[in-house]
Amino acid sequence: MSNIFIISAPSGCGKTSLVRDISRIYDFLELTISCTTRKMRKGEIDGIDYHFVDQETFKTKINNGEFIEHESVYDNYYGTTYNSIRDIANSGNDAILEIDHKGMIKIKKQIPSAISIYILPPSLEELKNRLIDRGLDTKEVINKRISNAENELKFSRFSDFTIVNDDYDIALNSLKSLILYQKIIQNTTISRLNNRFESC
């Protein structure tokens, strides 16, 4: 039985780096590849970072019911397909998803057993500094992201676990521990069920 791990956070909280590194550490984790209409950034690869599609293609996928969740974020569409999760589960690996709070809530409603982990910044001021330092957005976009983050942080209470990303190494170790703990719980539950069946 495969797990589904949902990693969510406001933009700039480090979820992309955490998901990337945890996927390298645990080979049983496989990252779902979302679809997006946003333009490819320098260094990104289609089919690895995202499936980059135009708006017409994305809307066709919506109409065909291909998405378990999709949202319009900063004038771009993002979405997770059912197949991206199903294919990972069929391979025997655990799926790990990097999505926003709305996607987290939508998936939890449809798959209550999915494990949601919310990444928090140490403060909004630190979050703003990180967004400035990474140099990907204009001042206007950064201010918009900070404004949205104030609201998004409230949704952390709907997640199963939270991690404060103050020190990156500590946050990564916390994520490692949480995921390993869930794997142990699952294996223990399966072992108990197997023992029960064997005793019948």
C-alpha positions as CSV (number, residue, x, y, z in Angstrom):
1,M,0.0,0.0,0.0
2,S,1.4,3.4,-1.1
3,N,1.4,6.6,0.9
4,I,0.6,10.1,-0.4
5,F,2.6,12.9,1.2
6,I,1.4,16.5,0.5
7,I,3.9,19.2,1.1
8,S,2.3,22.7,1.2
9,A,3.5,26.2,2.0
10,P,3.3,29.8,0.9
11,S,5.7,30.8,-1.8
12,G,9.3,31.2,-0.6
13,C,9.0,28.9,2.5
14,G,11.4,26.4,1.0
15,K,9.0,23.6,0.1
16,T,10.5,23.1,-3.4
17,S,14.0,22.6,-1.9
18,L,12.7,20.3,0.8
19,V,10.7,18.1,-1.6
20,R,13.7,17.9,-3.9
21,D,16.1,16.9,-1.2
22,I,13.8,14.4,0.6
23,S,13.1,12.7,-2.8
24,R,16.8,12.2,-3.2
25,I,17.2,10.8,0.3
26,Y,14.4,8.3,0.2
27,D,14.2,6.3,-3.0
28,F,10.7,5.1,-2.2
29,L,9.4,8.7,-2.7
30,E,8.4,9.8,-6.2
31,L,7.4,13.4,-6.9
32,T,4.3,13.9,-8.9
33,I,4.8,16.2,-11.9
34,S,2.2,18.9,-12.1
35,C,0.9,20.7,-15.2
36,T,1.2,24.4,-15.5
37,T,0.6,27.2,-17.9
38,R,3.4,29.4,-16.5
39,K,6.5,30.0,-18.6
40,M,9.5,27.7,-18.1
41,R,12.2,29.3,-15.9
42,K,15.9,29.1,-16.5
43,G,17.2,25.6,-15.7
44,E,13.8,23.9,-15.7
45,I,13.0,20.9,-17.9
46,D,9.6,20.0,-19.3
47,G,8.4,16.7,-18.0
48,I,10.8,16.8,-15.0
49,D,10.0,20.1,-13.2
50,Y,6.5,20.5,-14.7
51,H,4.5,19.5,-17.7
52,F,4.4,22.9,-19.4
53,V,1.2,23.4,-21.4
54,D,-0.8,26.2,-23.0
55,Q,-4.0,27.5,-21.5
56,E,-6.2,25.7,-24.1
57,T,-4.6,22.3,-23.3
58,F,-5.0,22.9,-19.6
59,K,-8.6,23.8,-19.9
60,T,-9.2,20.7,-22.0
61,K,-7.8,18.6,-19.2
62,I,-10.1,20.4,-16.8
63,N,-13.1,19.6,-18.9
64,N,-12.0,16.0,-19.3
65,G,-11.9,15.6,-15.5
66,E,-8.2,14.8,-15.5
67,F,-7.2,16.9,-12.4
68,I,-7.6,15.8,-8.8
69,E,-6.9,19.5,-8.0
70,H,-6.1,22.6,-10.0
71,E,-5.8,26.3,-9.2
72,S,-5.1,29.6,-10.8
73,V,-2.1,31.1,-9.0
74,Y,-0.6,34.5,-10.0
75,D,-2.4,34.4,-13.4
76,N,-1.1,30.9,-14.2
77,Y,-2.8,27.5,-13.9
78,Y,-1.4,24.6,-11.9
79,G,-2.9,21.2,-11.5
80,T,-2.2,17.6,-10.4
81,T,-3.7,14.8,-12.5
82,Y,-5.2,11.6,-11.1
83,N,-2.8,9.6,-13.3
84,S,0.3,11.3,-11.9
85,I,-0.6,9.8,-8.5
86,R,-2.0,6.5,-9.8
87,D,1.1,5.7,-11.8
88,I,3.3,6.2,-8.8
89,A,1.1,4.0,-6.6
90,N,1.0,1.3,-9.2
91,S,4.8,1.3,-9.2
92,G,4.9,0.6,-5.5
93,N,6.4,3.9,-4.5
94,D,5.0,6.6,-2.3
95,A,3.8,9.8,-4.0
96,I,5.0,13.2,-2.8
97,L,3.1,16.3,-3.9
98,E,4.3,19.9,-3.8
99,I,1.1,22.0,-3.9
100,D,-0.6,25.1,-2.3
101,H,-3.0,25.0,0.6
102,K,-6.1,24.9,-1.7
103,G,-4.8,21.8,-3.4
104,M,-3.9,20.2,-0.1
105,I,-7.5,20.6,1.2
106,K,-9.0,19.4,-2.1
107,I,-6.9,16.2,-2.1
108,K,-7.4,15.6,1.7
109,K,-11.2,15.7,1.0
110,Q,-10.9,13.1,-1.7
111,I,-8.1,11.0,-0.1
112,P,-8.4,11.4,3.7
113,S,-5.5,9.0,4.2
114,A,-3.1,11.4,2.4
115,I,-0.6,12.9,4.9
116,S,-0.3,16.7,4.7
117,I,2.7,18.6,6.0
118,Y,2.7,22.4,6.0
119,I,6.0,24.3,5.9
120,L,6.0,27.6,7.8
121,P,8.5,30.5,7.7
122,P,10.0,31.8,10.9
123,S,8.3,35.1,10.3
124,L,6.7,37.1,7.4
125,E,9.7,39.5,7.5
126,E,12.1,36.6,6.9
127,L,9.9,35.3,4.2
128,K,10.0,38.6,2.4
129,N,13.8,38.7,2.7
130,R,14.0,35.2,1.2
131,L,11.8,36.2,-1.8
132,I,14.0,39.2,-2.4
133,D,17.2,37.2,-2.1
134,R,16.1,34.5,-4.6
135,G,15.6,37.3,-7.2
136,L,12.8,35.6,-9.2
137,D,10.1,38.2,-8.8
138,T,9.4,41.9,-9.2
139,K,8.9,44.0,-6.1
140,E,5.1,44.1,-6.9
141,V,4.9,40.3,-7.1
142,I,6.9,39.9,-3.9
143,N,4.5,42.2,-2.0
144,K,1.5,40.3,-3.5
145,R,3.1,37.0,-2.3
146,I,3.6,38.3,1.2
147,S,0.1,39.6,1.4
148,N,-1.2,36.2,0.2
149,A,1.1,34.4,2.6
150,E,-0.5,36.1,5.6
151,N,-3.8,34.5,4.6
152,E,-2.3,31.2,3.5
153,L,-0.5,30.6,6.8
154,K,-3.9,30.4,8.5
155,F,-4.6,27.1,6.6
156,S,-1.7,25.4,8.3
157,R,-4.2,24.3,11.0
158,F,-5.8,22.0,8.4
159,S,-2.6,20.0,7.9
160,D,-1.6,16.9,9.7
161,F,1.8,18.2,10.6
162,T,3.7,21.5,10.5
163,I,7.4,22.3,10.2
164,V,9.0,25.7,10.7
165,N,11.8,26.2,8.2
166,D,14.0,28.5,10.3
167,D,17.2,26.4,9.9
168,Y,17.0,24.4,6.6
169,D,19.0,21.3,7.9
170,I,16.7,21.0,11.0
171,A,13.6,21.4,8.8
172,L,14.9,18.7,6.4
173,N,15.6,16.3,9.3
174,S,12.1,16.9,10.7
175,L,10.6,16.1,7.3
176,K,12.8,12.9,7.2
177,S,11.6,11.9,10.6
178,L,7.9,12.5,9.8
179,I,8.0,10.5,6.6
180,L,9.9,7.7,8.2
181,Y,7.5,7.6,11.1
182,Q,4.5,7.3,8.8
183,K,6.3,4.4,6.9
184,I,6.9,2.6,10.2
185,I,3.3,3.1,11.3
186,Q,2.0,1.7,8.0
187,N,4.4,-1.3,8.1
188,T,3.4,-2.0,11.7
189,T,-0.3,-1.9,10.8
190,I,0.2,-4.2,7.9
191,S,2.2,-6.6,10.0
192,R,-0.5,-6.7,12.6
193,L,-3.1,-7.4,9.9
194,N,-1.0,-10.2,8.5
195,N,-0.5,-11.8,11.9
196,R,-4.3,-11.6,12.5
197,F,-5.0,-13.3,9.2
198,E,-2.4,-16.0,9.8
199,S,-3.9,-16.8,13.2
200,C,-7.4,-17.4,11.7
